[in-house]
Amino acid sequence: MKSRHFLLAALAFLALSCGHRLRDGEYTLTILSTNDVHGTWFDSTYVDGRTRNSLFAVKHYVDSVRTADGVDNVLLLDVGDCLQGDNAPYYFNYVDTVTPHLFPRLMKYMGYDAVAVGNHDIETGHPVYDRVAADLKRNGVDFLAANAIRNDNGKPYFTPYKIVKRAGLRVALLGYTNANMKAWLTEELWSGMHFEPIMDVIQADVDRIIAKEHPDVVVAMMHSGTGQGDGTVLESEALDVFRSVRGVDWVLASHDHRPHLEANDSCGFLNSGSHSRNLAEGKMHLTVQGRKVVAKSYETKLIPVRANQADPEMRAYFQPDYEAVKAFTLKEVGILNTDLWTRDAYRGMSDYMNLIHTLSLGCKPAEISFGAPLTFNGHVKSGILRYNDLFTIYPFENQLFVVKMTGEEIQRYLEVSYDKWINTIAKADDHLLKIEGRDDSRTQQRGWSFVNRSYNFDSAAGINYTVDVTKPFGERIAITTTVDGKPFDLQREYNVAMTSYRASGGGNLMKETGIDTDRIEERTVARYPEIRNILYDYLMANGSIDPEVIGNPAVIGGWKFVPEKLAEQAMDRDMQLLFKR
């Protein structure tokens, strides 16, 4: 009798797995997607109480779509970079590690089905993302990354995929993280695993899951940029997948913070942008005849999220968590005796960069410091500093490394850095800064922006040098002495302080200098904690940030653009274009 029941059960499973479960008719599946939220969880800032875009407002729109389309017909997904970028994730990552982490609780409350692992999620370190992954799992939300492979057994470190049922359809959710991880992050943050290029593994994954699970719909959730679809950019593989991988119905992209929607006869593409500004919506219509899918069609839409439409019940539910983060944020940590503007770093030495360099050179055995402005136009007013201001001064969880470089490598590195930043000019109305004009369709005005990322515009301290704006790349940098007055020696090795991001290859400055960052351990002579923590310790020890102290030429040296008059005239013009002042 038991064998008969077993046979019937086996036949039933076989019938199910062979695709005979779908009834003839029309099916519609709605996919809602967020990505690169970067900690914009609460709808209110912590210092001035301004309303901002947040998951609270996203919830309002999600609920409206669920009401219109039916809860059982809607998937809600996030495509990574959730755990870094704001005071709230920092607090629950590192300060309060006893209370259950807020992010999994938010995902459960909002009814997310799955989350892809982002590179900034990995940057939080094993203690954080391992804890978050476990909490998400307990809350019924999987943290997905099929291409993060364990070194010990070759299996995925995170959950590789998840099967859910929506709209009467069996849906496979495949998750992938960014394959370019080692170019940005020190290996200790992702110890025990490595990251395969998505295009190297996804077709085999899709084929295997289709054969095993027999899904009606396959969704690839990729923390990878949109890219060009030509297979040339490792960190941006989404269009590569969209255009060439068989069996994928939806590609969900992220990472580059640029909204992008696309659809063809066999696949839809969603990238909502970043920071809870938009919700990406995809609708898939299927026609089933003879118990087979005979037609599929795709619609895509970007839904702007309005900051002032936050869900009031969600706000009330998480108010205690907000108050805890706010109390931490408003903690007084010292006095700032000058305004700090990150944009001043583009025109030459500035109080902002002097502070970063002073902190770095205080970490022995550093002799020289490399550093860049980490926000395009950040501003901290003079006066009482609160912990919140430290996130403006240093928004990322970068560690500080001290690595060995020869004088020749240092000079070449600076040539590479300034070439990302400035042009060679002959007259004052030439563009000194590498900027480009763009038409803003929203304001109908002409705007200007840097061609390259400003957080890769490294200057140096601990030496004295000039940057000749009339010379071509390779001939601009003239380093004269170190701060102790000794001639700079191209053959000598120096200890150089830089971020873990830069030491790991971020921005390609080290690579373009000719340094193999895969072997950076051989050059590393010291490691320090996160730079924001170094800043906090500095304030605890000194009480204040004073321009005379952080600008001491005996500590940081000095640099300038030359010829000074020509450079100043051209710089003033470009800064006016960039900042309208």
C-alpha positions in Angstrom: 0.0 0.0 0.0 2.8 2.3 0.9 4.5 1.7 -2.4 1.3 2.6 -4.2 1.0 5.9 -2.4 4.7 6.5 -3.2 4.1 5.8 -6.8 1.1 8.2 -7.0 3.1 10.9 -5.2 6.0 10.4 -7.6 3.7 10.6 -10.6 2.1 13.8 -9.2 5.5 15.4 -8.7 6.5 14.3 -12.2 3.4 15.9 -13.7 4.0 19.1 -11.7 7.7 19.3 -12.7 6.8 18.7 -16.4 4.8 21.9 -16.5 1.3 20.5 -16.5 0.1 22.6 -13.6 -0.8 25.8 -15.5 -4.3 26.1 -16.6 -5.1 27.8 -19.9 -5.7 31.5 -19.6 -4.1 34.9 -19.1 -1.6 35.6 -16.3 -0.1 38.9 -15.2 2.8 39.2 -12.8 3.9 42.6 -11.4 7.5 43.1 -10.2 8.4 46.0 -8.0 12.1 46.7 -7.6 14.3 49.0 -5.5 18.1 49.1 -5.5 21.0 51.1 -4.0 18.8 52.4 -1.2 22.0 53.1 0.8 20.3 53.3 4.2 17.5 55.8 3.3 15.2 53.9 5.6 13.6 56.7 7.6 11.7 59.6 6.1 13.2 62.3 8.3 16.8 63.5 8.7 18.2 63.4 12.1 19.4 66.9 12.7 17.0 69.3 11.1 14.0 67.0 10.6 13.7 67.6 6.8 11.5 65.1 4.9 13.4 63.0 2.5 12.9 60.0 0.2 12.8 56.7 2.2 11.5 53.2 2.3 8.6 54.6 4.3 7.5 56.4 1.1 8.3 53.4 -1.0 5.9 51.4 1.2 3.1 53.8 0.2 3.5 53.0 -3.5 4.0 49.3 -2.9 0.7 49.1 -1.0 -1.1 51.0 -3.8 0.2 48.6 -6.4 -0.7 45.6 -4.3 -4.2 47.0 -3.8 -4.6 47.5 -7.5 -3.1 44.3 -8.8 -3.7 41.9 -5.9 -1.1 41.0 -3.2 -0.6 37.5 -4.7 0.2 38.9 -8.1 3.1 41.2 -6.9 6.8 40.5 -6.3 8.8 43.0 -4.2 12.6 42.8 -4.7 15.7 44.7 -3.8 18.9 44.6 -5.8 21.5 45.4 -3.1 23.7 48.1 -1.5 21.3 48.3 1.5 23.6 48.3 4.5 25.8 51.4 4.0 25.4 55.0 3.3 23.4 56.5 6.2 23.5 56.9 10.0 20.9 54.2 10.5 22.7 51.3 8.9 26.0 52.4 10.6 24.2 52.5 14.0 22.8 49.0 13.6 25.9 47.6 11.9 28.4 48.7 14.6 26.9 50.6 17.5 23.9 48.6 18.6 24.7 45.0 17.8 22.4 43.6 20.4 19.0 44.8 19.1 18.0 42.7 16.1 19.3 44.5 13.0 16.8 47.0 11.6 17.2 46.1 7.9 15.8 42.5 8.1 12.9 43.9 10.2 12.2 46.5 7.5 12.2 43.9 4.8 9.8 41.7 6.6 7.5 44.6 7.4 7.3 45.7 3.8 6.9 42.2 2.5 10.1 41.9 0.4 10.6 38.5 -1.3 14.4 38.6 -1.7 17.4 40.9 -1.6 20.5 40.7 -3.8 23.9 41.2 -2.1 25.7 44.5 -3.0 29.3 45.4 -2.9 28.6 48.0 -0.2 26.9 45.3 1.8 30.1 43.2 1.6 32.0 46.3 2.7 30.4 46.2 6.1 32.4 43.0 6.9 31.6 39.5 7.9 30.1 40.2 11.4 27.5 42.5 9.8 26.4 40.8 6.6 26.6 37.3 8.1 24.2 38.5 10.9 22.0 40.3 8.4 21.8 37.2 6.1 20.7 35.0 9.1 18.1 37.5 10.2 16.7 37.9 6.7 16.4 34.2 6.4 14.5 33.9 9.7 12.2 36.6 8.4 11.5 34.7 5.2 13.6 37.0 3.0 16.7 35.5 1.3 20.0 37.4 0.7 21.0 36.1 -2.7 24.4 35.9 -4.5 25.0 32.8 -6.6 28.4 34.1 -7.8 30.0 34.6 -4.3 31.7 31.2 -4.1 33.2 29.6 -1.0 36.9 28.8 -1.3 36.7 25.6 0.8 34.0 23.7 -1.1 33.1 25.7 -4.2 29.5 26.2 -3.2 27.8 29.6 -3.0 28.4 31.5 0.2 25.0 33.0 0.2 21.7 31.6 -1.0 21.9 31.3 -4.8 18.2 31.4 -5.7 14.7 31.2 -4.4 11.4 29.9 -5.8 8.2 31.7 -5.0 4.7 31.5 -6.4 2.9 34.6 -7.6 0.0 35.2 -9.9 -0.4 31.4 -10.2 3.1 31.2 -11.6 6.2 29.5 -10.3 9.0 32.2 -10.2 12.7 31.6 -9.9 14.7 34.5 -8.3 18.4 34.2 -9.1 20.7 36.6 -7.2 24.2 37.9 -8.1 26.6 40.4 -6.6 29.2 42.5 -8.2 32.1 40.6 -9.7 34.5 43.4 -9.4 34.7 43.2 -5.6 38.4 42.8 -5.2 39.0 46.0 -7.1 37.5 48.0 -4.2 37.6 46.0 -1.0 40.3 44.5 1.1 40.2 40.7 1.1 39.6 40.5 4.9 36.1 41.9 4.2 35.2 38.9 1.9 37.6 36.3 3.4 36.7 32.7 2.6 35.1 33.4 -0.8 35.7 34.8 -4.3 33.4 36.3 -6.9 32.8 34.9 -10.4 32.0 37.2 -13.3 28.2 36.9 -13.7 28.4 36.2 -17.4 30.7 33.3 -16.7 28.1 31.5 -14.6 24.6 32.7 -15.2 23.7 30.7 -18.3 24.7 27.4 -16.6 22.8 28.5 -13.5 19.6 29.4 -15.5 19.8 26.1 -17.4 20.2 24.1 -14.2 17.4 25.8 -12.3 15.0 25.5 -15.3 15.8 21.8 -15.5 15.4 21.3 -11.8 12.7 23.7 -10.7 10.6 24.2 -13.9 9.8 27.8 -13.3 7.4 29.7 -15.4 9.3 33.0 -14.9 13.0 33.5 -14.3 14.2 36.8 -12.7 18.0 37.6 -12.5 18.6 40.1 -9.7 22.0 41.5 -10.3 24.0 44.0 -8.2 25.8 45.1 -11.4 25.6 48.2 -13.4 23.6 48.6 -16.6 26.7 48.8 -18.8 27.0 48.9 -22.5 26.0 45.3 -23.3 29.3 44.7 -25.0 31.0 42.5 -22.3 33.7 45.0 -21.6 32.9 46.2 -18.1 33.2 43.7 -15.3 31.2 45.8 -12.7 28.4 46.5 -15.2 27.2 43.2 -16.7 23.4 43.7 -16.7 22.9 44.6 -20.3 25.2 41.7 -21.2 22.8 39.3 -19.5 19.8 41.0 -21.0 21.0 40.7 -24.5 22.6 37.3 -24.5 21.4 34.9 -21.7 18.6 32.5 -22.7 15.8 31.7 -20.4 15.8 34.9 -18.3 12.5 36.9 -18.3 13.6 39.8 -16.2 17.0 41.4 -15.5 17.1 43.7 -12.4 20.1 45.9 -12.4 21.7 48.3 -9.9 25.0 49.7 -8.8 25.4 52.7 -11.1 22.6 54.8 -9.6 21.1 55.5 -13.0 17.5 54.6 -13.8 17.2 52.5 -16.9 14.2 50.6 -18.3 14.1 48.4 -21.4 12.1 45.6 -22.8 12.0 43.4 -25.9 10.0 40.3 -27.0 11.7 38.0 -24.5 12.9 40.0 -21.5 12.3 43.1 -19.4 15.0 45.2 -17.7 14.6 47.3 -14.6 17.1 49.7 -12.8 15.3 52.1 -10.4 18.3 54.3 -9.7 19.1 54.9 -6.1 18.3 56.3 -2.7 14.6 55.5 -2.7 13.9 58.1 -5.4 12.0 55.7 -7.7 10.3 52.4 -7.7 10.8 50.3 -10.8 7.7 48.4 -12.0 7.6 45.6 -14.5 4.5 43.8 -15.7 4.6 40.5 -17.5 1.6 39.1 -19.4 1.6 35.4 -20.2 -0.9 33.5 -22.4 -1.2 29.7 -21.7 -2.8 27.4 -24.2 -2.8 23.7 -24.1 -1.1 24.0 -20.7 1.9 25.7 -22.3 3.0 29.3 -22.3 2.5 30.5 -25.9 3.0 34.2 -25.5 4.8 36.7 -23.2 4.9 40.4 -23.2 6.6 43.0 -21.0 5.9 46.5 -19.7 8.2 48.7 -17.7 7.6 51.9 -15.7 9.5 54.1 -13.3 7.4 55.4 -10.4 8.8 58.5 -8.8 8.6 58.2 -5.0 7.4 61.4 -3.2 9.1 62.0 0.1 6.0 63.5 1.7 3.9 60.4 1.2 5.6 58.2 3.8 3.4 55.4 5.3 2.3 56.8 8.7 1.8 53.3 10.2 5.3 52.2 9.2 6.7 55.4 10.6 5.0 54.9 14.0 6.0 51.2 14.1 9.7 52.0 13.7 9.7 55.3 15.7 11.7 53.7 18.6 14.5 52.7 16.1 14.5 56.2 14.6 14.8 57.8 18.0 17.8 55.6 18.9 19.6 56.5 15.7 18.8 60.2 16.2 20.1 60.2 19.8 23.4 58.7 18.5 23.5 61.1 15.6 23.1 64.2 17.7 25.9 63.3 20.1 28.4 66.2 20.4 31.9 65.1 19.5 33.9 68.4 19.3 34.3 71.9 17.8 34.9 72.8 14.2 36.7 76.2 13.9 36.3 76.6 10.1 33.7 75.8 7.5 34.6 72.7 5.5 33.7 72.6 1.8 34.6 69.5 -0.2 34.5 71.5 -3.5 37.4 73.6 -2.4 39.6 70.5 -2.9 39.2 70.9 -6.7 41.0 74.2 -6.9 44.0 73.4 -4.6 44.8 72.9 -1.0 41.7 73.2 1.3 40.8 72.8 4.9 38.8 69.7 4.1 41.6 67.8 2.4 44.1 69.2 5.0 42.0 67.5 7.7 42.0 64.1 5.8 45.7 64.3 5.2 46.5 65.2 8.8 44.5 62.3 10.0 46.3 59.9 7.6 49.8 61.2 8.4 49.0 60.7 12.1 48.9 57.0 11.5 52.5 55.7 11.7 54.6 54.9 9.8 52.9 57.0 7.1 55.2 59.6 5.5 53.0 60.6 2.6 49.2 60.7 2.3 46.9 60.3 -0.7 43.3 61.4 -0.4 40.3 62.8 -2.4 37.1 64.6 -1.7 34.4 62.0 -1.1 31.4 64.1 -1.8 30.9 66.4 -4.8 29.8 69.4 -2.8 29.7 68.6 0.9 29.6 71.3 3.5 30.0 71.3 7.3 29.5 74.6 9.1 31.8 75.7 11.8 30.6 75.3 15.4 29.6 72.3 17.4 30.3 69.1 15.7 27.9 66.2 16.1 28.4 62.6 15.1 26.2 63.3 12.2 28.7 65.7 10.8 31.3 63.0 10.6 29.2 61.2 8.0 29.4 64.3 5.8 33.2 64.7 6.4 33.8 61.0 5.7 30.7 59.1 4.4 32.3 55.7 3.7 33.6 52.9 5.9 37.0 52.8 4.3 39.9 51.6 6.4 43.3 53.3 6.2 46.3 51.3 4.7 49.9 52.3 4.7 51.7 50.8 1.7 55.2 51.0 0.3 55.7 53.0 -2.9 58.8 54.3 -4.6 59.3 57.9 -5.3 58.9 57.2 -9.0 55.6 55.4 -8.4 54.3 58.3 -6.3 55.1 60.8 -9.0 53.5 58.6 -11.6 50.4 58.1 -9.4 49.9 61.8 -9.1 50.2 62.2 -12.8 47.5 59.7 -13.2 45.3 61.3 -10.6 45.5 64.9 -11.8 44.9 63.7 -15.4 41.4 62.5 -14.3 40.8 66.0 -13.0 42.4 68.7 -15.1 43.2 69.5 -18.8 46.3 71.0 -20.2 45.5 74.7 -21.0 47.1 77.6 -22.9 44.9 80.5 -22.0 42.5 81.5 -19.3 39.3 80.7 -21.1 40.3 77.1 -21.6 38.6 74.6 -19.4 41.2 73.7 -16.7 38.8 71.2 -15.0 37.7 68.2 -17.0 34.0 69.1 -17.1 31.2 68.6 -19.6 28.0 70.4 -20.3 24.6 68.7 -20.3 21.1 69.8 -20.9 18.7 69.2 -18.0 15.3 68.2 -19.4 13.6 68.9 -16.1 14.8 72.5 -15.7 15.5 73.2 -19.4 18.9 74.7 -18.4 22.5 73.9 -19.2 24.4 72.2 -16.4 28.0 71.1 -15.9 29.6 68.1 -14.3 32.9 66.4 -14.0 33.8 63.9 -16.7 35.2 61.6 -14.1 34.3 60.7 -10.5 35.6 63.4 -8.1 36.2 60.8 -5.4 39.2 59.7 -7.5 40.8 63.1 -7.6 43.7 62.4 -5.2 46.1 65.0 -4.0 49.1 64.3 -1.7 50.5 65.5 1.6 53.8 65.0 3.3 55.6 66.4 0.3 55.9 69.8 -1.6 55.0 69.8 -5.2 53.5 71.8 -8.1 51.1 70.8 -10.9 51.9 72.7 -14.1 48.6 73.1 -16.0 50.4 74.0 -19.3 52.2 70.7 -19.4 50.8 67.4 -20.9 50.1 64.3 -18.9 53.4 62.8 -17.6 55.1 66.2 -17.3 52.8 68.1 -14.9 54.0 66.9 -11.4 57.2 68.4 -10.0 57.9 67.1 -6.4 60.7 69.0 -4.7 61.1 68.0 -1.1 59.5 66.1 1.8 58.2 68.0 4.8 61.5 67.7 6.6 63.2 69.6 3.8 65.0 66.6 2.2 65.0 66.3 -1.6 62.4 63.9 -2.9 64.1 60.7 -4.0 62.6 58.9 -7.0 64.4 55.7 -6.1 63.6 55.6 -2.4 60.7 53.7 -0.9 58.1 55.8 1.1 55.3 54.7 3.3 52.1 56.1 1.8 48.7 56.3 3.6 45.6 55.6 1.5 42.2 54.2 1.8 41.5 50.5 1.6 39.4 51.3 -1.4 42.4 52.8 -3.2 44.9 50.1 -2.0 42.5 47.4 -3.3 42.4 49.0 -6.8 39.4 51.4 -6.5 39.4 54.1 -9.2 42.2 52.3 -11.1 44.8 54.8 -10.0 47.1 52.1 -8.6 46.6 49.9 -11.7 47.4 52.9 -14.1 50.4 53.6 -12.0 51.6 50.1 -12.7 51.0 48.6 -9.3 49.4 45.1 -9.0 46.8 45.5 -6.3 46.3 41.7 -6.3 49.7 41.7 -4.5 49.1 44.7 -2.3 49.7 42.6 0.9 53.4 42.5 -0.1 53.5 46.3 0.1 51.2 46.8 3.2 53.1 47.8 6.3 50.2 48.9 8.5 46.4 48.8 8.7 44.2 51.1 10.7 40.4 51.1 11.4 37.8 53.0 9.5 38.9 56.6 8.7 35.7 58.0 10.3 36.8 56.3 13.6 40.2 57.8 13.2 38.5 61.2 12.9 36.4 60.5 16.0 39.5 59.5 18.0 41.2 62.7 16.9 38.3 64.8 18.2 38.2 62.9 21.5 42.0 63.6 21.9 42.1 67.2 20.7 38.5 68.5 21.2 38.5 70.6 18.0 39.5 70.9 14.4 41.6 74.1 13.8 42.7 75.3 10.4 46.1 76.3 11.7 46.7 72.8 13.1 45.4 70.7 10.2 47.1 73.1 7.7 50.6 73.0 9.3 53.0 72.8 6.4 55.6 71.1 8.6 53.2 68.1 8.7 51.3 68.2 5.4 53.7 70.1 3.1 52.0 71.9 0.2 51.1 71.9 -3.4 49.6 74.3 -6.0 48.7 74.7 -9.6 51.2 76.7 -11.7 51.4 79.1 -13.4 49.3 80.5 -10.6 47.6 83.5 -12.3 46.6 81.4 -15.4 45.4 78.5 -13.3 43.4 80.8 -11.0 41.6 82.5 -13.8 40.7 79.3 -15.6 39.7 77.6 -12.3 37.4 80.5 -11.3 35.5 80.2 -14.6 35.1 76.4 -14.3 34.0 76.6 -10.7 31.4 79.1 -11.6 30.0 76.7 -14.2 30.0 73.8 -11.8 28.6 75.6 -8.7 27.0 78.8 -10.0 29.1 81.0 -7.7 
